[in-house]
Every structure is written in C-alpha cells, then in structure tokens.
Amino acid sequence: MNEQQGVFKNLYKNLMTPILQKDSGIDAEYLTNLSLSLLTFTSRKHHWPVVSSLLKNLNEEFSVVDERLSQRICGIDFCNPIGLAAGFDKNGNAANIWKDFGFGFAELGTVTKFAQNGNPKPRLFRLAKEEAALNRMGFNNNGAENLVKNFNKQGIEFKQNRKNICLGINFGKSKITDISKATDDYLTSLKLLIPYCDYAAINVSSPNTKGLRKLQDPILLKELLKEIKCLPNCPPLFVKIAPDLSFKDIEDICQLIIEESIDGIIATNTSIDRLGLENRKVEQTGLFLSEERGGLSGRPLQKKANQILKHIHKMDKKIILIGVGGIDSPESAWERICSGASLIQLYTGWIYKGPQLVPDILEGIIKQLNKHKLSNIKEAIGSDLKWVD
Ligand SMILES: Cc1cc2nc3c(=O)[nH]c(=O)nc-3n(C[C@H](O)[C@H](O)[C@H](O)COP(=O)(O)O)c2cc1C
C-alpha cells in the first residue's frame, strides 16, 4: 500500500474507531445517518471532478482486482464475492459508489411498498466489546417508488446497461399490510424495481416486522414465491432466512426452494436468540439483552450463521448460498466460503473494522487460493479447506 492509499483507512481509524469502542457516546443510528448523508451526496455528485477524483482514490485504496475472485452466478458477473448486506443502504442512496469501497455487489433495501418510519427510537445499539449490534429498526425506508427516484437522481441505469455495479434489492412487507395481503405488497415493489435488480432478495426473516417470519412457513412461502416467479422478467431470486429456524424448518425451506427452482438462499438475518449474551446490559436502556426486542448481529452470530449455511450446503449443493452473519475477518470469510457460500456479505463487521475489511478479506482469499493451489474461488466453495497461515 502506498502513502496515498492509506488515507481513508487512517481517517476511519482516527475518527470512527474511538467512537465504536464504546456502547455510549454518539448514537449508533445518528452516526449511520451522518455517514449516509455524506455517501448520498458523493453518489449523486459522482461526476463532479473533485468528487470523481476522491472516488478514484477511494477505489485505489479499497478495490482488489484479481480474475481468480470473479464468478458468473445466475448469469450475473461478480468481480469479487463480497457484498454489502441489506439494511445499511435501505433507500439506495449510495448505489453508485459501493464498488469504490471494493464491494463486488451491494444489496439495497429492505424496501417496502409503502414508505414507513420504522419503530420508535432508540432502535439501534452498539455492543462494542462483543463487536455486535442489536437493532429493531422495523424497515424504515422511503418506499419502492422513491427508490426508483433515487436511482434516477444518481444516474443509475437499468441493469442491462450498467457497468461495474452489481445491485441486489431486498424486498419486505410494509407494516400496514396484513400478512394475508403480503404477496401484493412484495409484487408491487418488485414490479417497479425489476429493471434495476440484478437479483431480488425476498426477506421473510426480519424479526422487527410483526408476523413477517411466518412467511417462512413452507406453505405461505411457496404461495409467495410462485407469484413472484410469474412476474415478467423476474430476476434471480434469493430467499433470506433467519438464523433461529430449526434444522427441520430449514430442510423444508430447502425442499421448497428446489421444487420451485428458486436460485438460492441468503443465510442469515439477525437473531432473536441472545447467543449467550442474555445477561448483557444495554447501556442506553438499562435492560438486559434478554429483555430487549430486536435482532442481534455481528461476531456472536458468526458460529450459528456458519452452521446453518453449512447444513444447507450439505443438503443440496445446487442451492446457491450467500453467507452473512458475523463475518469480520479474512479467516471467517474463508470459513464461510469453504462451508458453501458462493458469495458473502458484510454489515456489522464492516462497521467495526472499517472499509479496510473488504481488501483485507479479498487479499486473504487470494493468499489461501495460492496456498491451496486453487485457480479460482469457485474451487474453494464448500471445499471444507481450512485457513492456512
Ligand atoms: C442496523 C441493521 C439494519 C438491518 N436491516 C436489514 C434490512 O433492512 N433487511 C435485511 O434483510 N437485513 C437487515 N439487516 C441484517 C443484515 O443484512 C445481516 O443479515 C445481519 O446483520 C447479519 O450480518 P452481520 O453480522 O454481518 O451484521 C440489518 C442489520 C443491521 C445491523
């Protein structure tokens, strides 16, 4: 890395790391929104000379270009296997610039048919010592129509004309829509956004929308997926599942995924299990985690999310897997890939470790490919190969 290349890494380390080392201090959601405002501006003005030169520097610092990291999956070209997980860029505000952070793809959303505010604040909490987070955001987003407008503001093209940016969109159900009318809610958003989605993630696993997880029931899920699949120009479909399902539930979902020719599964969303942290106090509320509502993400989720992904891969190797949950190092990324993930996503780990995590993981993967004498990342997927120092 040359001198110029360490600028953003050091900026993040000096500015953000001290804040992220404490539960208290600047509110986690406020901090997210502040960063997003900056990213929104940058994405909209990416053609301004000063912004474009900044993005060029960002790209030089964080992107790792290597043919061995690229794959074609469901007809989509991924230049590398790391994506931004859903929930950070819910309104697609920074859709143009995720590639400059080194990501091979970004999953925008969750977007719902209707704009909605989400749950009352505070609703996002840092658990700094554990490098984890608790959130009960509740799909706060500006709605599907607004997402189209946002794409237009940034000059985002339809997928067939787009270069370099691979975008998935994650779809959920609006709070005001009764669960019996969920299909209509998903279909309305999808119809508006199909021209933009390289793939669609069907989110039936957020713990923060009442009743949503019921859609993981195979009968209801089958109904929903059947309708979605019939949409004209339907993109590749991935179902995002919860880590709190039993292996039996997961097997039923896999069966259905195969029967209905759905492309893959995103495993996993946040957990309602407290993963050994039941007696951990949330500083802002004074309550134990066992008393708080919301989903847990970050390092405590790593083991469980990996177990679930591994189980699915063992069941059927044809199901394409996107692994997410607690990935925060080159080692944990490699483990997830070797457990069966074709692609991986980052959220909480990316916040704690900073944007440097993406190139660190990609360089780590390349080193492992060399050590194991593999010529492409595809050969590592589901291989059970261990990390070699
Ligand atoms: C603040 C926050 C908001 C999230 N919002 C969404 C969302 O809107 N839709 C979704 O599918 N997942 C959402 N997630 C879940 C992440 O996409 C991811 O599945 C989960 O956090 C596990 O990954 P991680 O441990 O790397 O964070 C959210 C996670 C966090 C921390």
The ligand as a Gaussian input file, in Angstrom:
#p B3LYP/6-31G(d) Opt

LIG

0 1
 C      -28.918000      -1.854000      11.681000
 C      -29.234000      -3.052000      10.858000
 C      -30.281000      -2.995000       9.948000
 C      -30.577000      -4.104000       9.166000
 N      -31.599000      -4.010000       8.254000
 C      -31.857000      -5.059000       7.447000
 C      -32.856000      -4.979000       6.461000
 O      -33.483000      -3.942000       6.281000
 N      -33.098000      -6.063000       5.699000
 C      -32.391000      -7.236000       5.845000
 O      -32.650000      -8.200000       5.112000
 N      -31.418000      -7.333000       6.775000
 C      -31.133000      -6.296000       7.564000
 N      -30.141000      -6.391000       8.485000
 C      -29.444000      -7.679000       8.637000
 C      -28.129000      -7.736000       7.848000
 O      -28.343000      -7.618000       6.477000
 C      -27.406000      -9.063000       8.156000
 O      -28.187000     -10.128000       7.663000
 C      -27.171000      -9.276000       9.636000
 O      -26.840000      -8.072000      10.281000
 C      -26.049000     -10.277000       9.890000
 O      -24.839000      -9.837000       9.333000
 P      -23.703000      -9.084000      10.194000
 O      -23.466000      -9.916000      11.415000
 O      -22.528000      -9.000000       9.276000
 O      -24.235000      -7.751000      10.537000
 C      -29.817000      -5.301000       9.295000
 C      -28.766000      -5.345000      10.202000
 C      -28.452000      -4.246000      10.980000
 C      -27.299000      -4.327000      11.954000

